[in-house]
Amino acid sequence: MNRAKTLTLTAAMVLLTAAGSAYAGKTLDAIKERGFIKCGVSDGLPGFSYADEKGNYNGIDVDVCRAVAAAVFGDATKVKFTPLTAKERLTALQSGEIDVLSRNTTWTSSRDSAQGLNFTGITYYDGQGFLVNKKLGVKSAKQLDGATVCVQAGTTTELNLSDYFRTNKMKLTPISYDKSDESAKSLEAGRCDVLTSDQSQLYAQRIKLAKPDDYVVLPEVISKEPLGPVVRHGDDEWFDIVKWALFVMVNAEEMGITSKNVEEMKKSANPDIRRLLGVEGDKGKDFGLNNDWMAVVIKQVGNYGEVFDRNVGKGSPLKIERGLNALWTQGGLQYAPPVR
């Protein structure tokens, strides 16, 4: 075989290999055969993933998985939620115990590469902070030299904490716990001076304390914590569906489409709205889904603003301001690619 033919054959094999690896996973086929999505969530974090007394899950992370179920099955209820600790979560995804992890998990370089995972987007822009009892008299994290700090094990929080104290030449005594609730109870019991975690988690834990008004979140934000859903490497088809289930909700808010007006908005003359709602074009075929799947997601779960408000925003006990999680058109960072 001459050199030209060898190069041609080699190039063809590379293309076949690349295509094979891109669609090597059979996640979607397995999910359709099973009849529901296996979603990993937290073991109890109000606003993000939390089971009520009847065992019904609620939260931003929960709604992301419901959006994926609405996309795949046309039914947002076809999800089984698996509560996981921070230590368990990545292993559960890597081993195939769950199909998607939607558990206030920070997007980092190592998780996105060496650990064989793909983050599909950012559901919540967060940052690490500190929660203290007001009686400690501390107004700033710079006053925490020598503090005993409660921290959740198996998280990016541990390294951030160490880096912050080392950078500011302060000493600390960390106490690690597997569950976030254990960390909060230790703070309440006085076993530590301060609790550190993502600020969203601090607000969520504070409302679970017996006297939440006795505690305050300090002003410093010491890290970037972009939180989002995660899938395994090796299945681009599934990766695309999970990624775009979130993008659909962000785009819907920007276009003014809500769970209440989605049917009326199908009459719009705006081509972007018509494509998003499946009235024009064939965007379902691109994903191996029904053509109206994006409209179904919005109708059954809501747009991003609706999801945010009812879980952590003004319609929730947490009352968290949109801040960085506002749309890009309103001074925030939430921005989704167009449906074209």
N, C-alpha and C positions, 0 to 999 in steps of 0.2 A: 504494500500500500504506500503511495507516495505521500510526501509531507503535507500537501494541500488537503488530501482526503483525510489524513490522520487528524489534522487541525479541525476540519469540518465535523468529523465524528466526535471529537473531544468536546467541541462547542455544543453539539447537540446533546451529548450526555450531561454536560453541565446544566443546560436548560431543563432537561428532564428531571435531573436531581433537584434543582431549585424548585421546580413546579411541584415535584413530589413532596418536598419538605414543607412547602407552603400549605399544602392541603393534606399533610400526612395524618393529622389528627382526624378522628371520626366523632368528635364531641357532639356535634349537632345531630348526627344520625343516632347516636346512643341516647341523646335526650329525647328525641322524637319517639323512639321505640319505648323508652321508659315512661314517657308521658308527663314528666315534670322536670324542673331544674333543681339541682342541688346547690344551694347557696350558703356559703360560710359567712356568719355574722359574729358580732361581739357577744360576750357572755352577759351583757346587760349594760348598755350605755344609753340613757334617755336622749332622744333626739336623733340618734343614729341607728341603733338596733336594740330594741327593748321589748320583752314579752310582758303583756299585761297579765292580770290574775287569771284570765281565761286561756292564756297561752297564745294570744294573737300578737304577732310581731308588728312593730311600727318603727319608723325612722327613715332618715335619708338613705342610708345604706340598704335598708329593706326595700324601699321604693325603687331603687335602681334594679334590684333583682326582679321585682314585680314588672318593671318596664320591659326587661328582657323576656320574661314569660309572656307578656302581652304581645311582644313582637313575634315570638316563635309559635305560640299556640293560639293567639287571639284571646287569651284568658290570663289575666294578671295573677290569678290565684294559684296557678299551677307551679308552685315553688315549695320546696321543702327546705326549711331553715335549720342550719346546724350551728349552735353556739360554740364558739372557739375562744380559747385564751390566746394572748399574744404569742406565747411559745408554740402553740399548736397550729396556728392559722396557716403559715406558709407550707408546712409539711403536709397538711390536709389537702392543700391544692396540688402540690407537687406529686402526691401519691395517687391522685385521682378520686379521693374521697368526696370532693366537691367539684363542681364544674366551674364555679366562679367564686372569688373571695371579694366580698363587699363589706369590709370591716375596718373603718377608719385606719387604713394602712397607708403609711407614707411612701411615696414614690422616691426610690433612691437608685443610684447607679448599680450597686451590687445586686439588688433585687431584680433589676431590669435586665441583668446580663448573666452573671455567674450563677444565680440561683434559678435560672431557667423560667423566668416569669415575664409577662407583658402587662404593663399598666395600660388601661384602655382610655383613661381620661382623668380629669380632676373634678370630683364632686364637691370638694370643700377645700378652700385655701386656708390653711391653719398655721399656727406657730406655737412653739412651746412656751409655757409660762409657769407661774408659781401661785399656789393658793395657801394663804396663811390665816390663822386666827387673829382677829383684830387686836386682841389683848397682848399679842406679841409686840405690838408697837412698831412694826416694820412697815415702811412706806415704799421701799425700793429693794429689788433683788440684790443690789450692791451692799445691803446691810445684813446679808445672810452668812457672813463669815463665821465658820464654826458650827453651822446649823446641821441638824439631823434631818435628812430629806427622804421622804417616802417616794419610791419610784416603781413603776411596773417593769418586771423583768421581760426580756425578749423583745424590747422595743428600741427604736432610735433614740428614745428619751434618755436612756442611760448614758450613751456616749455624749449627747448634747450637754447633759448635766455636768459630766466630768470636764468637758472642754470649756464650758462657761466658767466654772470655778477656777480652773487652772489658768485661764486667760486673765481673770481678774484677781489672781493671786490670793484666793480665798480657800479655806479648808472646809471640808464637809464630811459627814458620816452618812453614806447612803444605806437605806434599808429597802431591799427588793421584795416585791410580792408578785405572785403569778397573776392575780386578778385585780382589776382596777378598784372593785368594791373593797377589797382587803386594804388597799393603800389608803382609801378615804376613811375607813373605820379606824385605822391606826392614827391618822391625823386627828380625828375626833377624840380618840382616847388619850391623846397627848404623847404617843410613843414616838412621834416625830414633830419637828417644828414647822415643817412645810411639806406640801405635796406638789410635785411637779409632773406635768403632762401637757398634751396639747391643750390650748386654752378652751377649745370647745368641750373637751372632756372635763376640764375643771368646772365649767359652768354646769355641766350635766351632773357631776358628782356633788356639787354644792347643794343643789335642790333636794338631794337625797339625805342630807345631813339633818339631824334633829333640830338644829338652830342655824339654818343657812345664812341668816343675816349677821351672824357672828364672824363670818369668814369673808375675805376679800381676795380678789385676783389682782396681783401686783401688775403695774403697768408694763414692765419689760416683756418683750417677745424676743426670745433668744435663738430662734431657728426658723427655717422654712419647712413647713410640713404640708406638702400637697397630698391630700388624701384622695384615693380613688379605687375603683374596682380593678381586680387582677385576674388574669387567666394564664394558663400554661403556654410556654413556647410550643410551636409546631402545628398550630391549627389556625391559619389565617381567617378562614371562614367564620369560625366562632369568635375570634378576636374582633372582626369587623362588626358583627352583630351586637356584641356587648358594648363596643365603643360607640356605635351610632345610636343605640338606645338612649344613651346620655345626651349625645349631640342633638338628637331630635327634640328632647325636652328643653334644651337651651335655646335652640332656634325657634321653637314654638313661643317661648316667652318673648323673645325679641320681636316676633311678628304679631304679638297680641293674640295668639291662639291659646285658649284655655280648655279645660275639660268640659266647661259649660257651653262654650260657643263653637266647638270644633265642627259640628254639622253645618252650622250657619256659614262658617268660614270656607267651607267647600265651594260656596257660590262665588267666592272672591275672584276678581279678574287678575289679581296679582300672580304672575307665573311662579314666583318663589313659593307662595302659599299653596298653589295648586299642585306643584311637584311634591311638596312636603306631605300633603294630605292624600296623595295618590290619585288625584283627579286628572292629572296630566303626566305623561311619561310612563315609564315602567321601572320604577326604582325598587319594586319588590323583587324582580327578577335578578337584579344585581346582587341581592343578598340571599337568594333562595327562599324568599318569604312571599306572603301575599302582598299584592300591590298596595293595599291600604294599611300596612302594618304600622306605619308611622302615626297615622290618624288614630289607630287603636291604642297605641301607647299613650298618646295625649289624652284621649277620652277616658281611659281606665285609670291612669296614674296621675296625669296632669303635666303642666309645663314645669320647668325648673323652679320658677318663682313660687308656684303653688306648693311644690314639694318642700322647698326651703321654709316657707312661712308656717306651714302646719306642723312641721317637725321641730325646727329650732328657732324660727323667727317670731314675728309678732303674734302669730296665732298659736304659739306654744308656750309652755311654762318657762322656757329658757329665755325668750325675748332677745335673742342675739340679733344685732344689727347686720345688715347685708355686708357692709364693708367691702373687702376684697372680693366677696362672692356676689356682688352686684354685677349686672351685665356690663360689658365694655362700653356700651352707649350711655351708661349711668355712672361712669367713673370706677367700675370694678374690673375684674380680670376674666369673668366668665364670657367665653367667646367660642363659638362652634363653627367648623367649616360649613360651607353652603351645600345644599342638596342640589346637585347638578350632574 
